[in-house]
Amino acid sequence: MIAIPSDRLDAILARHDIVTATLSAGEAEAESFVQLSRELSELDSVVEAIRAFRAAESALRGVEEMIEEGDPEMRALAAEEKPEAEAARDAAARALQLLLLPKDAADEKSAILEVRAGTGGDEAALFAGDLFRMYSRYADLKGWRVEVISESPGTMGGYREVVAEVKGRGVFARLKFESGAHRVQRVPDTETQGRIHTSAATVAVLPEAEEVDIQVNESDLKIDTMRAQGAGGQHVNKTESAIRITHVPSGIVIFVQEERSQHKNRARAMALLRAKLYDQERSQKDAARAADRRAQVGSGDRSERIRTYNFPQARVTDHRINLTLYKLEEVMAGTALDEVVDALITEHQAALLAAEGMA
């Protein structure tokens, strides 16, 4: 077991006391209050783990002292208890080590999910629809809420593109490794000779950004209103509810028309813009820490093929960690997606532990 520096743990406990006292005294400004409240929420679990670890260490020391100083009967009893005490100490240390790993500040956030059809024409659009349903069902199982921001249906079904908010605590932590190119191998309904086709869709998962995370200057925005396009009855032709926002410095363009209210479409467009700018900022920081990125699962590049869904073999393979499950139906239903997500998170944590010298 790798030793955890006691002075580092003492510093965390001291910081926890300071944050708790500041919030209790009501001395923080509104913006600081939000940030300190988040910090306290994160520190609470670490402090609990520190106390559990130190209690387990103390229990092990008590057993070892009994072995050294007790009478023969007590030494024998303590010797029997020592393996269990060591196992408890090691488990507590492992749990604490994971909590001490560098945190992704976005992990607790909701997320923006974007699914786009790639190569494969109509079949790619159908597959994009299948992926979006998979994530929607997974979200239902987690108690998250999915709200479509914009969608562009495929001609035969599915989506050429669909963008949605997935709201809930810890959404980004669970979905962030889904970003990349997803490949499907199956016989399309339109295939008359039973040949297997390969198609693809890309997934992007962006942490939802609040105003406190990213500042957007109104002077940097070009906002256009227009009539919504596509199906929608008389409403489409009578109101200019659709919003197009262009962020001039970055060139990012957001178009939202799903709501009947221009105000609601603007709010959704701004949320999506903040998420994209926040993701851009995070990507730039990641690029500046290129050496650290080798400790992550995959490169995060959305052009990277990360997973294959093979329908004839009922097989799902995640290429980043060489994980293969013969549970395609369950994965597509969302019920077995946790098996893939958990494996990716475990691999990511193991890489971080190795990088921190705690493996």
Backbone torsions as a table, in degrees:
resi	resn	phi	psi	omega
1	MET	NA	132.2	177.9
2	ILE	-76.1	133.0	179.6
3	ALA	-69.3	141.0	176.3
4	ILE	-102.4	119.6	-176.5
5	PRO	-54.8	125.1	-177.6
6	SER	-65.3	-34.5	-178.7
7	ASP	-66.4	-31.4	176.8
8	ARG	-66.8	-40.9	179.0
9	LEU	-67.1	-39.5	177.7
10	ASP	-61.9	-38.2	-179.7
11	ALA	-65.7	-38.0	178.5
12	ILE	-66.3	-43.8	179.0
13	LEU	-62.2	-40.0	179.2
14	ALA	-65.2	-42.3	178.8
15	ARG	-63.4	-39.1	178.0
16	HIS	-60.3	-42.5	178.8
17	ASP	-64.2	-40.5	-179.2
18	ILE	-65.4	-47.4	-178.9
19	VAL	-63.4	-43.5	179.3
20	THR	-60.5	-44.1	-179.0
21	ALA	-66.0	-40.6	-179.8
22	THR	-63.3	-44.2	179.8
23	LEU	-69.3	-38.5	-180.0
24	SER	-65.5	-34.6	-178.3
25	ALA	-80.5	-9.9	180.0
26	GLY	66.5	31.4	-175.7
27	GLU	-90.3	-9.3	-174.9
28	ALA	-84.3	143.2	172.5
29	GLU	-69.7	166.6	-174.4
30	ALA	-55.1	-49.0	-178.6
31	GLU	-66.6	-42.0	178.8
32	SER	-65.3	-34.9	-179.8
33	PHE	-60.5	-43.4	179.2
34	VAL	-61.9	-46.3	-177.9
35	GLN	-66.2	-42.0	179.7
36	LEU	-67.7	-36.0	178.2
37	SER	-63.8	-41.1	176.7
38	ARG	-63.4	-44.2	-179.2
39	GLU	-61.9	-42.4	179.8
40	LEU	-63.2	-40.1	178.7
41	SER	-59.8	-40.1	178.6
42	GLU	-71.7	-40.1	-177.5
43	LEU	-68.3	-32.6	-177.3
44	ASP	-54.5	-47.2	-178.1
45	SER	-68.1	-34.8	178.7
46	VAL	-68.4	-44.0	180.0
47	VAL	-61.8	-41.7	177.6
48	GLU	-60.9	-40.1	179.6
49	ALA	-69.5	-37.2	177.3
50	ILE	-61.9	-45.9	-179.7
51	ARG	-63.9	-39.6	178.1
52	ALA	-65.5	-41.0	179.2
53	PHE	-64.1	-45.8	-179.0
54	ARG	-67.9	-33.4	175.7
55	ALA	-66.2	-40.5	178.6
56	ALA	-67.6	-39.1	175.6
57	GLU	-61.8	-44.7	-179.5
58	SER	-62.8	-40.5	178.8
59	ALA	-64.1	-39.2	179.3
60	LEU	-67.3	-41.0	178.2
61	ARG	-62.3	-38.2	178.3
62	GLY	-62.0	-41.3	178.6
63	VAL	-65.4	-42.9	-179.4
64	GLU	-65.6	-37.9	177.0
65	GLU	-66.2	-36.4	178.8
66	MET	-65.9	-37.1	178.7
67	ILE	-65.8	-36.6	-177.2
68	GLU	-80.0	-35.3	-168.4
69	GLU	-117.8	-11.8	-175.4
70	GLY	-77.0	171.6	175.9
71	ASP	-74.5	167.1	-174.9
72	PRO	-52.2	-40.2	-178.4
73	GLU	-67.7	-42.1	179.5
74	MET	-68.9	-36.1	178.3
75	ARG	-64.2	-41.3	179.4
76	ALA	-64.5	-42.2	179.4
77	LEU	-65.0	-41.5	-179.9
78	ALA	-66.8	-36.7	179.6
79	ALA	-62.6	-34.7	177.8
80	GLU	-70.9	-32.6	-177.4
81	GLU	-81.2	-20.1	-172.7
82	LYS	-60.0	-46.5	-179.8
83	PRO	-57.6	-39.1	179.3
84	GLU	-67.7	-39.7	179.0
85	ALA	-67.1	-37.8	177.8
86	GLU	-66.1	-41.7	179.7
87	ALA	-63.7	-39.6	178.7
88	ALA	-66.2	-41.2	178.1
89	ARG	-64.0	-43.4	-178.9
90	ASP	-65.5	-39.7	178.8
91	ALA	-65.2	-42.0	178.9
92	ALA	-66.1	-37.3	178.2
93	ALA	-65.7	-41.4	180.0
94	ARG	-63.3	-44.9	178.9
95	ALA	-61.6	-39.9	179.1
96	LEU	-68.9	-41.1	178.7
97	GLN	-57.2	-43.1	-179.6
98	LEU	-63.5	-38.8	179.8
99	LEU	-71.4	-22.7	-179.0
100	LEU	-87.5	-4.9	178.3
101	LEU	-64.4	153.1	177.7
102	PRO	-54.4	130.6	-176.3
103	LYS	-89.1	140.9	167.8
104	ASP	-85.8	113.6	-175.2
105	ALA	-58.5	-19.7	-176.3
106	ALA	-90.9	-5.6	-171.6
107	ASP	-56.4	-37.1	-175.7
108	GLU	-82.0	-4.0	-173.3
109	LYS	-79.8	161.1	165.5
110	SER	-70.0	176.8	-174.8
111	ALA	-141.1	156.7	169.5
112	ILE	-100.8	123.8	-179.2
113	LEU	-107.4	124.5	177.3
114	GLU	-120.4	125.7	176.9
115	VAL	-123.2	126.1	-178.1
116	ARG	-129.3	138.8	174.8
117	ALA	-66.9	138.8	177.6
118	GLY	-108.4	-135.3	179.4
119	THR	-70.4	141.1	176.8
120	GLY	126.6	4.1	174.4
121	GLY	60.5	-133.6	-176.8
122	ASP	-61.0	-36.0	-179.4
123	GLU	-65.3	-36.1	177.8
124	ALA	-65.2	-38.8	178.0
125	ALA	-65.6	-40.7	177.0
126	LEU	-62.6	-40.5	179.3
127	PHE	-67.0	-39.3	176.3
128	ALA	-59.1	-39.0	176.4
129	GLY	-65.0	-39.7	177.8
130	ASP	-62.6	-42.4	179.3
131	LEU	-64.4	-42.8	-179.6
132	PHE	-63.8	-39.9	176.2
133	ARG	-63.9	-38.8	178.2
134	MET	-59.0	-47.4	-179.3
135	TYR	-68.9	-34.6	178.8
136	SER	-65.7	-42.0	178.7
137	ARG	-67.9	-39.5	177.3
138	TYR	-61.3	-42.7	178.8
139	ALA	-61.8	-41.0	177.9
140	ASP	-59.5	-42.9	179.9
141	LEU	-64.0	-30.2	-179.3
142	LYS	-87.9	-7.1	-177.2
143	GLY	79.5	19.6	177.0
144	TRP	-88.7	164.4	178.6
145	ARG	-114.1	132.0	-180.0
146	VAL	-110.2	125.5	178.6
147	GLU	-127.6	118.9	-179.1
148	VAL	-70.4	129.7	176.9
149	ILE	-92.3	-45.5	177.6
150	SER	-154.5	153.3	-179.8
151	GLU	-150.7	148.7	176.3
152	SER	-133.3	99.3	-174.7
153	PRO	-66.3	151.6	173.8
154	GLY	-79.7	160.5	-176.6
155	THR	-68.0	-29.3	-179.3
156	MET	-106.9	8.2	-176.1
157	GLY	118.6	176.5	-178.2
158	GLY	71.1	-153.0	-177.3
159	TYR	-138.7	138.8	164.2
160	ARG	-74.6	-34.1	178.0
161	GLU	-161.1	138.5	173.2
162	VAL	-142.4	135.0	179.9
163	VAL	-124.9	132.2	-177.1
164	ALA	-143.4	152.6	169.5
165	GLU	-89.3	133.4	173.2
166	VAL	-114.1	107.8	-171.5
167	LYS	-102.2	132.5	179.4
168	GLY	160.5	164.3	180.0
169	ARG	-79.0	130.9	176.3
170	GLY	77.6	15.3	-179.5
171	VAL	-61.2	-47.9	-175.5
172	PHE	-62.6	-37.5	179.6
173	ALA	-60.4	-36.0	-177.8
174	ARG	-83.1	-28.5	-172.6
175	LEU	-106.8	-9.1	-169.5
176	LYS	-63.2	-27.0	179.8
177	PHE	-83.4	3.9	177.1
178	GLU	-81.3	-13.6	-179.1
179	SER	-64.6	128.6	178.7
180	GLY	146.8	-171.8	-179.2
181	ALA	-92.8	125.5	178.7
182	HIS	-106.6	130.7	-175.9
183	ARG	-113.1	139.8	177.6
184	VAL	-120.9	140.8	175.6
185	GLN	-125.3	113.2	-179.3
186	ARG	-164.0	171.7	177.3
187	VAL	-92.6	113.0	-179.8
188	PRO	-65.5	155.8	178.5
189	ASP	-61.2	-27.1	-178.0
190	THR	-84.8	-5.8	-178.1
191	GLU	-80.8	118.3	-175.7
192	THR	-88.5	-19.1	-175.0
193	GLN	-107.6	10.5	174.8
194	GLY	73.0	20.7	-179.1
195	ARG	-81.8	142.3	178.1
196	ILE	-80.7	129.4	177.4
197	HIS	-108.6	151.2	175.5
198	THR	-112.4	125.1	178.1
199	SER	-130.7	173.7	-177.3
200	ALA	-147.0	157.4	172.2
201	ALA	-142.1	151.0	178.0
202	THR	-109.1	145.1	179.3
203	VAL	-121.9	136.1	172.8
204	ALA	-128.5	131.5	177.9
205	VAL	-120.3	117.3	-178.1
206	LEU	-114.5	137.1	176.1
207	PRO	-68.0	135.2	178.7
208	GLU	-71.5	129.3	-175.6
209	ALA	-105.1	136.9	174.7
210	GLU	-96.2	171.0	-178.6
211	GLU	-61.2	-30.0	179.4
212	VAL	-70.4	-22.1	-178.6
213	ASP	-84.7	-36.9	-175.7
214	ILE	-144.9	127.9	179.4
215	GLN	-94.6	129.3	177.9
216	VAL	-116.3	120.2	178.5
217	ASN	-81.0	128.3	179.5
218	GLU	-57.4	-32.3	-178.6
219	SER	-67.8	-15.6	178.7
220	ASP	-88.6	-0.6	-173.1
221	LEU	-107.7	139.8	170.0
222	LYS	-114.6	115.4	-173.7
223	ILE	-113.7	123.6	178.5
224	ASP	-118.2	139.8	173.6
225	THR	-111.4	149.0	-177.4
226	MET	-159.9	168.8	176.6
227	ARG	-73.3	141.1	178.1
228	ALA	-63.0	153.0	-178.1
229	GLN	-110.2	154.0	174.6
230	GLY	91.4	-163.7	-176.5
231	ALA	-65.5	149.1	177.4
232	GLY	162.0	7.0	175.6
233	GLY	71.0	-157.8	-174.6
234	GLN	-64.0	-29.9	-178.1
235	HIS	-54.9	-39.7	-178.2
236	VAL	-56.9	-38.4	-173.8
237	ASN	-87.0	-10.7	-171.6
238	LYS	-107.0	-24.5	-175.3
239	THR	-125.1	145.0	175.6
240	GLU	-93.7	73.5	-176.0
241	SER	-92.5	-19.8	-178.2
242	ALA	-71.8	144.8	-177.6
243	ILE	-124.4	133.3	170.4
244	ARG	-122.3	121.0	179.9
245	ILE	-113.6	125.6	175.8
246	THR	-110.8	121.4	175.3
247	HIS	-89.4	102.8	-169.7
248	VAL	-58.5	-46.8	-177.5
249	PRO	-59.7	-37.5	-176.3
250	SER	-97.8	-19.7	-176.3
251	GLY	81.0	4.2	179.4
252	ILE	-70.3	132.0	179.3
253	VAL	-119.5	128.8	178.9
254	ILE	-118.9	130.1	177.5
255	PHE	-125.8	124.1	-179.5
256	VAL	-133.4	132.3	-179.5
257	GLN	-140.8	9.3	-171.2
258	GLU	-68.0	-35.6	-177.6
259	GLU	-87.9	154.6	175.8
260	ARG	-77.2	-20.7	-178.5
261	SER	-92.9	128.0	176.5
262	GLN	-61.8	-37.8	179.9
263	HIS	-60.9	-44.6	-179.9
264	LYS	-67.4	-40.0	178.0
265	ASN	-63.5	-39.0	178.4
266	ARG	-64.8	-42.8	179.9
267	ALA	-61.3	-41.2	179.3
268	ARG	-69.3	-39.3	178.3
269	ALA	-63.4	-40.9	179.2
270	MET	-66.8	-37.8	177.8
271	ALA	-62.7	-42.4	179.8
272	LEU	-68.4	-38.9	177.9
273	LEU	-63.0	-45.3	178.7
274	ARG	-60.8	-40.1	179.7
275	ALA	-62.5	-42.2	-178.9
276	LYS	-68.6	-40.1	178.4
277	LEU	-67.9	-38.5	178.3
278	TYR	-65.1	-42.9	178.0
279	ASP	-64.0	-39.3	177.9
280	GLN	-62.1	-42.9	178.7
281	GLU	-64.3	-42.9	178.2
282	ARG	-63.9	-40.2	-179.6
283	SER	-64.0	-39.1	178.6
284	GLN	-64.7	-40.1	177.7
285	LYS	-66.7	-39.1	178.1
286	ASP	-63.1	-40.4	179.8
287	ALA	-63.7	-34.2	179.5
288	ALA	-72.6	-18.2	178.2
289	ARG	-114.3	52.3	-174.4
290	ALA	-57.2	-36.9	-178.8
291	ALA	-64.3	-38.4	-179.8
292	ASP	-68.8	-29.9	-176.6
293	ARG	-65.6	-21.5	177.7
294	ARG	-66.2	-16.4	179.3
295	ALA	-87.1	0.6	-178.2
296	GLN	-98.9	163.4	178.0
297	VAL	-79.2	113.4	-178.5
298	GLY	69.4	174.8	-177.6
299	SER	-90.1	-13.7	-175.4
300	GLY	81.0	-2.2	179.1
301	ASP	-68.8	125.5	-175.2
302	ARG	-73.5	-6.7	175.6
303	SER	-90.7	-8.0	-179.0
304	GLU	-75.0	128.8	176.6
305	ARG	-72.6	116.7	-174.6
306	ILE	-106.7	-27.5	-172.5
307	ARG	-151.5	145.6	176.7
308	THR	-121.4	134.3	177.8
309	TYR	-112.6	105.1	-176.8
310	ASN	-102.9	105.9	-174.4
311	PHE	-71.7	-41.4	-179.9
312	PRO	-58.8	-32.8	-179.1
313	GLN	-99.7	2.1	-177.4
314	ALA	52.5	41.5	-171.1
315	ARG	-118.9	138.8	171.8
316	VAL	-120.9	126.1	-179.6
317	THR	-124.4	123.7	172.3
318	ASP	-96.4	114.7	-170.8
319	HIS	-74.7	-20.0	-177.8
320	ARG	-70.8	-33.6	-177.0
321	ILE	-121.5	11.5	178.9
322	ASN	53.7	43.1	178.7
323	LEU	-99.5	127.8	177.0
324	THR	-125.0	127.5	176.3
325	LEU	-122.3	135.2	175.1
326	TYR	-96.9	57.7	-177.8
327	LYS	-137.0	43.7	-173.0
328	LEU	-58.3	-44.3	-178.0
329	GLU	-61.1	-42.0	-179.4
330	GLU	-69.3	-37.8	178.2
331	VAL	-65.0	-46.4	-179.0
332	MET	-65.5	-24.4	177.0
333	ALA	-84.2	-4.9	179.8
334	GLY	87.3	-14.9	-173.6
335	THR	-73.8	-26.1	-179.8
336	ALA	-111.4	7.3	-179.3
337	LEU	-64.9	-29.2	177.4
338	ASP	-58.4	-31.3	-179.5
339	GLU	-63.9	-36.0	177.3
340	VAL	-75.0	-47.1	-177.9
341	VAL	-61.2	-45.7	-179.6
342	ASP	-61.9	-39.6	179.3
343	ALA	-65.4	-39.3	178.3
344	LEU	-65.9	-42.6	179.5
345	ILE	-65.8	-41.7	178.7
346	THR	-61.5	-43.2	178.8
347	GLU	-64.0	-40.9	178.7
348	HIS	-62.9	-44.1	179.1
349	GLN	-65.1	-39.7	178.8
350	ALA	-62.7	-40.3	178.6
351	ALA	-65.9	-39.9	178.6
352	LEU	-67.7	-40.7	177.1
353	LEU	-59.8	-42.1	178.7
354	ALA	-64.2	-41.3	-179.7
355	ALA	-66.5	-32.3	179.8
356	GLU	-87.0	-1.3	-179.0
357	GLY	75.5	23.1	-177.4
358	MET	-113.7	10.6	-177.3
359	ALA	-73.4	NA	NA
